Amino acid sequence: MVKDTIDPLTLQYEFARRYFQEFLSSREHLTLHLKPSRTPVLLLDLQGIKSRYLEIKYHFPQFRVYYAVKANDHLEVLKLLADLGSGFEVASSEELRRVMSLGVKPERVISSNPIKPLEFIDYAYGQGVNRFVVDSFTEVDKLSRVAPRSRVYVRLVVPNEGSDWPLSKKFGVDVDTALEVLLYAQDKGLVPYGLTFHVGSQCNNFRNWLIGIKKASELWQKAKLKGLRLQMLNIGGGLPVKYTYEALRIEDIAYYVRGLLQKFMPSLPHELQIEPGRGVVGDQGLMVCRVIGKAKRGEENWLYIDTGVFNGLAEALGGIRYPFYVEREGELREWTVGGVSCDSMDVVARKVALPEPEVGDYLYILSSGAYTTVYAAEFNGFSKPEVRAL
Ligand SMILES: Cc1ncc(COP(=O)(O)O)c(C=O)c1O
């Protein structure tokens, strides 16, 4: 008899298995590193990161790319992007130091962190960085004191629905407040330079870009009527990558954004910026870890691995679902994947389809290039993953 439905466990695991095989088929140089003697290890494919960066450049030709360093600040990644001519978006003195240690000039750096420590502003300004985001009057006051005459761009709030990692609640202002902030900045001797928004990280909803660009256009016109000559529009990050589902394609987002700009901002801003993080590195990382234990608790099958939410997989707490793969055959079961620490919050995923592994087996976590090692701590004394950029 022919089955007319595919069992959801098979569907899920087949997706991960195919993804694993496809990922490695074009990355032979990583295969030598699939069984390291110590785990966890994050393998990063530098050639893949280069391709992603060039793909974004290709589809957003009018935009200057500022890589969001927070996504992955590994020096090899930063060096690669610096050599390719990328700009950088930094939030802290340490991120700036890392970028500048590679010889990157301050003109290639912006800071889109809306609430910045004074020490950071002071340090960045002293190094020659002079473009900062604002979304409050207090931030304008701080900048006018510590970074006089610098250029400021204001962050608008936009919906983050359909983004796996929403960012809209903490930052951003409405159009009228944004205008007031820019006018206030001008009064304080700063240069109103432009505006930005963030559609939410891992954004799979075109509508967020629609609202963002509509609001940007409204602010642009209102600013003009007040005599402000804005130059720059920054559309933030949000470009999604594949996790347990296929994400929107960069070329489709770029096509859509181009159409929106033609419609709502026909005389294009002098400068267009995009600051992707996840979209550059997210699907270019493979975390190699090992199974350290198994247990049956009630009806639940638990699998424990030697990494967790405190040392690399923090985003699992907030909605990112990684694909998992083990080199075993056999009947699929549904697993709850627990992290290495003693904390009961340290659960990496639930309802994961996998054939049963043994303790000591390698377990592979795909799409783990962004927001993993940068978040990692050494809670309970467990090490952060070693990073191998290859
Ligand atoms: C201000 C800013 N820009 C850019 C990014 C990068 O976003 P993504 O990784 O979604 O591309 C972030 C992410 O938190 C951000 O806060």
The ligand as an SDF file (V2000), in Angstrom:
LIG
                    3D

 16 16  0  0  0  0  0  0  0  0999 V2000
   21.6030   47.4270   15.1660 C   0  0  0  0  0  0  0  0  0  0  0  0
   21.7490   46.0950   14.5450 C   0  0  0  0  0  0  0  0  0  0  0  0
   22.1750   46.0080   13.2810 N   0  0  0  0  0  0  0  0  0  0  0  0
   22.3510   44.8240   12.6670 C   0  0  0  0  0  0  0  0  0  0  0  0
   22.0890   43.6500   13.3260 C   0  0  0  0  0  0  0  0  0  0  0  0
   22.2930   42.3630   12.6140 C   0  0  0  0  0  0  0  0  0  0  0  0
   21.1000   41.7470   12.3960 O   0  0  0  0  0  0  0  0  0  0  0  0
   21.0220   40.3630   11.6540 P   0  0  0  0  0  0  0  0  0  0  0  0
   21.9460   39.4490   12.3120 O   0  0  0  0  0  0  0  0  0  0  0  0
   19.6000   39.9940   11.7310 O   0  0  0  0  0  0  0  0  0  0  0  0
   21.4250   40.6090   10.2240 O   0  0  0  0  0  0  0  0  0  0  0  0
   21.5940   43.6840   14.6410 C   0  0  0  0  0  0  0  0  0  0  0  0
   21.2700   42.4530   15.3590 C   0  0  0  0  0  0  0  0  0  0  0  0
   20.9610   42.4010   16.5140 O   0  0  0  0  0  0  0  0  0  0  0  0
   21.4340   44.9450   15.2780 C   0  0  0  0  0  0  0  0  0  0  0  0
   21.0030   45.0440   16.5470 O   0  0  0  0  0  0  0  0  0  0  0  0
  1  2  1  0
  2  3  1  0
  2 15  2  0
  3  4  2  0
  4  5  1  0
  5  6  1  0
  5 12  2  0
  6  7  1  0
  7  8  1  0
  8  9  2  0
  8 10  1  0
  8 11  1  0
 12 13  1  0
 12 15  1  0
 13 14  2  0
 15 16  1  0
M  END
$$$$
